[in-house]
């Protein structure tokens, strides 16, 4: 019975197990495959992952904070994962561990329109931000990156491209001028007000913008609520999760993922 899992720290909040299990059942693989969750601290990640094939695992999704570590341990990283510098999908094969990154394409598939030619602001500088910056630049967007620790944004842009920006007054000027704003940080993940941690004005969004918040919960995030009030198009982390998860499932099974079933289970 092939096993799959999402690996993170923490990971109990993840909707990947419900989403992927529903997809496997819809594809007729529910009795043959299983999908669970593994909470691994950074210091135990590599040794534990290398032992997974012996436990019957065929692959795994990888989330915060392990995406760069997942790439580092891979025997056969994909070109996309290597260029991004992070992996979110592992494949365990007889000849070693393969690593892929479906975050970039999954993110692009979740957008309401092409980001080509738009001015984009990415908040955060972790593994998800790397994939999004990489994707946006290759789609022809003008990308700016903010991170609470400015040095990390500067380092990311030096490696991948884009321009690091700072917020000396607590907010970024011209928030309404961005065509796309993407929050990849953990601001709001634990129920706190994201506007106390991000350089955004609650009333600074504008109609016609697209705003993506990778943080997701049972209700729309305060970030997306404020953006929607202003008339912006909004995308939550669940839709991004569905799109990248579907691409991972296709890699593991070779089958076309049932997106509507995955959405329903993820939002369940």
Beta strands, then each sheet from edge to edge (+ up, - down):
strand 1: 3-8
strand 2: 34-39
strand 3: 59-62
strand 4: 76-77
strand 5: 89-93
strand 6: 96-100
strand 7: 119-123
strand 8: 142-146
strand 9: 163-164
strand 10: 180-183
strand 11: 210-213
strand 12: 233-236
sheet 1: 2+ 1+ 3+ 5- 6+ 4+
sheet 2: 9+ 8+ 7+ 10+ 11+ 12+
end
